[in-house]
Amino acid sequence: MRRVLRWLAWIVLLACLPPLLVLGYYALHPEYNLRSALYHLLQPHPPPVQAHPQLPVVRAEVSWQSDLGDWELREASALAASIQHDGVLWSLNDSGSEPRLYAVGLDGNTRGVFDVQTPYHSDWESMDAFESEGVAYLIIGDTGDNLRWRNKNTFVVVAEPPQLGGGVLQPAWHIHFSYADGPRDSEAMAVDGIAQKVLWTSKRRYPAELFELPLRPDDDAIAVKVYEFVDIPRPTLEELEYDPFARYRHMPSGMDIAGSRLLITTYKHAFLYDLQNLAAGPRLVPLPTLGQREALTFAHDSSTTAFVTRERYRSVRGALGIADLFRIQLPGTLPEMPGAAAADAP
């Protein structure tokens, strides 16, 4: 009997050793905060709300644009409208993929594939296009952090290539930053070209937060929180009863800025803010169910046309499905906010 117990003890020890070694590795690794990960894993989800806030509604026209034809673009986790190439959107895959950018036409066909030579591609989730000092750039957010344990995050900035087709891009600069009060997950980012700032939202938190940094900050910058999106709702009890994934439907997954318009999409709907008056709250932009919406961008030089896409779904047998590109046409004049006059498009 003792021999059997001894063998059982050895089996249990050997079975536990690999996960203990992994935990020990990440506990000692300076780039990860294991305590933060365990804390968030054990935290209960926020309670549901009774009802969503009543918001002014923007009636947008949503129409199918195309299917993304490149099956290598599996996630389409980010979108950015090209500054240099008319009718071209930039996109990328998220975690587990190469640091690679895809130039996609509005017909869904890939016009070019570019590798970015950077070590910072842990979990790319967002991107945008902007101009600075007469140069067109793309900025990529290596900010995905589902476990909320990354001590450092990075934005990678590359000059937009003047020719499509393919090649290798060298970073123009990196923006390394951390959060003052612990790691965040973020999948939505945009550049305020007028203020020359990068803005991004947290995910998996209620309320979602808006952070900012200058486009050329000092090394190891600390993210500055500027707003909390209290009007982006939590799921209701009714939603949770019939949809087990409802708690994720209202989290920001994409955003962009055009003039003073800040447009944020969730898996459920979109929300349109005045960037110069965030405290006035958003207007609700109802969107049809499009699967897992991960990316949104305004068309170049437009504050009324935007594009949104979704990740390719994977069937129970592992087959990849279609990823669609949709056009959102917003009105130039918006419905009045309570106690304020209607705002025209910038």
N, C-alpha and C positions, 0 to 999 in steps of 0.2 A: 504493500500500500504506500509506504514511504517513497519507494522508487517512482510509483505512478504520480504521486503529488509533486515530486521533484521535477519530473518531466513536464507536468502541467505548468509548474512555475516557470520553467525555462521557455515553454511555448508562449505563455502570456508575456514574459519579458521581451522576447524577440518580436512579438507582435506589436508591443507598445514602443519599442525602441525607435523605429523610423519616424513616427509622428513626434516623439519627444525630441529627436535630433532636429527635425524641421522646426519645431517650436523654439528650441534653443538657438538655432541659427537666426531666425527672424527676431528673437528677443534681443540678440546682441548686435544685429545689423543696424548701422546708424541711419539708414534710409527709411526704416520702417518702425512704426509705433505699435507693437503687439498689444499693449495695454489698451490703446484706443480701439483696435479691431475687436478685442474681446468685449469691451464695454458696449460697443454698438451692436454686436451680435446678440448680446443678452438683453438689450433694451427692448421693452415692449413697443409695439407700434402706437402712434398717437391715436387717441379715440376718434371715432367718426363724428361728423357733425350732423345736426338735424336737417339742415338745408344749406344750399349754396347761396352766397350773397347775390342780391339782385343788381345786375350791372347793365349799363347801357349797351345795346347790341348793335354791332356793325354787321350788316348783311353783305357778306362778300360772295362773289361768284367763284366757285371752285370747279375747275375742269381738268380732265385728264390731259396731260401733255405728251407723255411717251413712256415706254418701258426702258429701263436701263439694260442695254444689250450685253454689256460686258459681265460675264458670270464670275470673273475674278473680283469684281466690285460687289462683294457679298453683303457688306453692312451698310454702305452709304451713310455713315454716321455723322457726316458733316457736309455742308454745302457752302460755297462762296462764289458769287458772280464775278467772273473775270473782268478786270479793268482793261486789259490789253486786247482781248479777243471777244468780239461781239457774239452773243448767243452761246457762250461757253460757260459752264459751271464746273468748279473744281470740287472733288469729293475724295473720300478716303475710307479705308476700313479701320475698325477699332482694334481692341487688344488682341494680341496673338498674331498680328499681321506685320508685314514688312513696312518700314517707313516710306510709303509710296503714295503719290498723288495721281489722281485720274482727272484728265480734262475731258468733259462730257458735253456734247452738243445738246441742244434742246430736243433733238430727235432721238436722244437716248444713246447715240453711238459714241464710243470713246474716240477722242481726237489725239490723245497722247497720254503716255504713262511716264512719270518721272520719279526716280528714287532720290530721297533726301539723305545726305550723308550726315547723320547725327546719331549720337548714342541715346538721345532722349526720345524714346518711342515705346514707353511702357504701356500706355493705354491712350492712344490718340482718340479724341472724342469730338472735337470742334475745330472750326476754322473760319477765317474771314479774309476778305481782300481789302486793302487800303492803300492810300498814297501818302508818302511823306517825302518832302523836299523834291518833288517831281518824279519820284520813283514809285512804281507799282509793286506792292509786296503781298505775299500771302502769309498769314499767321496761323499756326497750328497749335491747338491746345493739348498738351500731354498732361491731362488733368483728370482722367478717369480714375476713380478710386472707390470701387464698390464696398471694400472693407473699411474705408476711411482710416487708413493707417500709413499713408505716404507722408513723410516729414517734409519733402520738397516736391514742388511741381514746376513745370517748365512750359513756356510758350516758345515755339520755334518759329523764327521769321526767315523767310527766303524771298529773294526777288522773283517776281513772276517772270517766267521765261518768255522772251519775245517771240519765239517760234514754238509751235506745237509739234507733236510727233513723238517725242520721248527724249530721255537723257538723264543726267544727274544734276541735282541742285545742291549747292553749298549754302549752309545757313549764313545769313547776313549778321544775325546776332541771336542770342537766347535771352529770355527773361526768366530767371530763376526766382521762385518766391515760396513762401510758406504762410500759414495762417497763425494769427496771434494766439488763438485759443483752441488749437487742435485741427487735425486733418478734416478735409471736406471732399466729397465727390462732386465733380462738375462735368456736365456734358453740353453746356450751352455758353457760347462766347461770341462777342462782336466788338468791333472797333468803332469808337467815336472819332471819326476823322477830323472833326472840327476841333475838339479838345485834345486830340492826339493821345487818347487813352484807350486801353483795352478794358472791357467790362465783361464780367461773367457771373453766372448764377450757380449757387449750390444746388445739389439734388439730394434726395433722401432726407430732407429736413423740412419741417413745417414751423414757421413759414420759410420759403426759399429766400435766400439772401443774395443781394447784388454786391459784388466786389469790383474794385477798380485799381489800376496801376497806370502810371505813364508808360508810353511805348518804349521809352529808353530809361528805365530806372537804374538805380544802383544795384550792384550784385546782391543776391540774397535779400530781396525786398520782402516786406511784410504786406500782405494783401490788406487793402483798406475797405472795410464794409461801409456802404453808403445807403443801403435801403433794405427793408424786409418786405417781401411781396405778400402782405397779409390778405390780399383779395384773391390770390390764386388758391382755390379751395382745397380742403381735405375731402376725402371720399365721405359720402353719406352712408348711414347704416343700411339704407335700401340698396345702394350700389354694392356694398360688400355682401349682401345676402344672395345676390344672383351673379356676382362676378368676383371670384376669389382674387383676381389681379387688380381690382379697383383701386387698391391703395397706391398703385404705381401710375394710375392714369392721369393724375393731376401734377406730376412732377415735371419741371422744365427739362426739355430734351433738345431744344434748339432755339436760337434767337438771332436777330439782326437789327441793325440800326440804319435808318435812312432819314437824314435831316434830324428832326426832333422826334421822329417816330421810333419807338422801341417795340418790336413785335416778338413775342415769346410763344412758342408752341409747346404743348404738352401732348401726351398720347390721346387726350380727350378733345380739347379745343385750343384756341390761341387767344392771347390777351395783348391788346394794343395800348401802350402807355405813351404819354408825352414825356420824353426824356428830360425836358426842362421843368416838369412839374409832376414828378412821380407821386407825390402825396395826394394828388387829385384822384388817384386810382385808375384802374384800367377800363377799357371797353372790351366786351366779350366778342370774339369772332368765332361763331359756331363753325365747326369743321365736321365733315362726314367721317365715319369710322374708316380709317385707312391702314389698320394694322399698327405696327410699332413705329410711329413717326419719330425719327431721330434727328432730322436736319431741316433747316429752313434758311432761306436767304432772300433778301430783296433783289430784284433785277438791278443791274448796274444803272445808276443815275435815275432810279425810280423809287418813289415812296408809295406807289399804289399797286405795283405788281410784285408778287413774291412767288417763290417756288418751295415746295415741300416734298420730301420723299420719305420712304420707309425702308427698314431693313428687309432683306429677303427672308421670308419665313422658311422654316425647315419642317418638313413633314415628319410623322412618327417613324418613317422608314429612312429618314436622313436626306431626302431629296430637297434641293433648293427650289424655292418658288420665285415668283416674279417680284421685282422691285419697281414700283411706279413712281413717276415724276408728275406732280400735280401743280397747276398754276392757280394762284389765289389772286383775284382781282379785287382790291379794296377801293371803296369810294374816295373821291378827293375830299368831300365834306363829311365830317363825322357827326354822329348824334351828340347832342349836348350832354355834358356831364352835369350832375346835380349842382345847381347854383353857378354854372359857368356857361359861357357862350360857346356855340359850335366852333370847332377848329378846322381850318382848311389845311390841305396838304402843303407841306413846305416846298 
